[in-house]
């Protein structure tokens, strides 16, 4: 209880209090400003930053979860070299995001990147990827999916291996097709794992930071900036602890709402 209070309860309560104040985190005492910090998230670049975070989180979660489920179903079959494929999908998850993000930037480097080198070989003009909001958003989403798909694959694969083969065999004797097996047996039995993957995946997707900071730096014109990077900038670059604390509270509320909504939707109709 002492450990929990020091490293969880006290920081949460302190952060909530600071979100209603103006404080640089270094000198003086926090000055009460009420809801001013929260109102600031309704003006300037902050609505766009919240939208970017929601866009990255939702698109990454949906595509990554569907792709991980498909990969897990395929890897659950009797395939030669199945262990190697499993390891290959999981390696990016084990590698530090700071390292993989720097490597990923090599592909879109404006003048000496891999993609532009390919365009030069094909006789096409180079593209300055970093000034295009569409390309940078797409690249960050693809990178996030590639790096994070390994975890859900392992979880889905473990859950699939926990389904007894006799259930499938009994269904096939009754005339069930492959689609019927997936719809009426696999998905219902994996419902608890799907809920877990969606909730943890949403939390992880909202915590996107290294890829934006190292690949796009939030540009161009805040089109790829996200809440976690902005919280970092507000706290340690602009030394505005109150605004940073307000951003973290707003982010926590959004995450709580999404998590409860996912659990409610996925639990609807579940047999107890």
Residue, then its C-alpha position, 0 to 999 in steps of 0.5 A: x500500500x505504501x508503494x502504491x500510494x507513493x508511486x501511483x496515488x500521489x502522482x495522480x492526485x498531484x498531477x490533477x492539482x497541477x492541471x488547475x495551476x500555472x507552474x514552471x515546475x522549478x521556481x515558486x509555488x503553483x498559482x491557481x488558474x482554474x479551467x484555463x489549461x483545459x480551455x486551451x485545449x479547445x483553441x490553437x493547435x490542440x484540437x488538431x493534436x487531439x485529432x491526430x492522436x485519435x486518428x493514429x490510435x484508431x486506425x493503428x488499432x483496427x488494422x493491427x488487430x485484424x492483421x494480427x488475428x489473420x497472421x495468428x490463424x495462419x501461423x496456427x496451421x501446420x506450416x514449415x518453419x512456423x517457429x521462424x515466422x513467429x520470431x520474425x513477427x515478434x522481433x520488431x516488438x523487442x527492438x527499441x522504438x528509438x532504434x527502429x524509428x531511426x532506421x525507418x527514417x532512412x527510407x523517407x530521408x528527403x534526398x538520400x533515402x531509400x524510397x527516393x533512391x528507388x525513384x531516381x533509379x526509375x527515372x522519377x522525380x524525388x519526393x520530399x516526404x517530410x513536407x507532406x502531411x498525408x505521406x507522413x501520417x501514412x508512414x507513421x501508421x504503417x510503422x506503428x502497425x509493423x512494430x506493434x503487430x508482434x504482441x497481438x500475434x503472440x497473444x492470439x496464437x496462444x489463445x488459438x492453441x488453447x482451443x481443443x481440436x475436438x471442437x472443430x472436428x465435431x463441427x466439421x462432422x456436422x457440416x460446418x465450413x471454414x467460415x462457420x468454424x471461424x465465425x461460430x467457434x474461433x471468434x466467440x472463444x477468443x472473445x476474452x483475448x480480443x477484449x484484452x488486445x483491444x484495450x491494451x492496444x488502445x492504450x499502447x496506440x495512444x502512447x505513440x511518442x518515439x516514432x513521431x518525435x524521431x521521424x516527423x517531429x510533429x510536422x509538417x505544421x503539427x499535422x502529425x503531432x500527438x498528445x504525448x509529444x505535446x505533453x512532453x513539449x509543454x512540460x520540458x520544453x515550454x516549462x508549462x507544467x499546468x498545461x502538460x498536466x491538463x493534457x495528461x488528464x484529458x488523455x487519461x479520460x479519453x483512454x478510460x472512455x475508449x477502454x470501457x466502450x471496447x469492453x462493453x461492446x465486446x462483452x455484449x451478448x457474451x455467455x457467462 
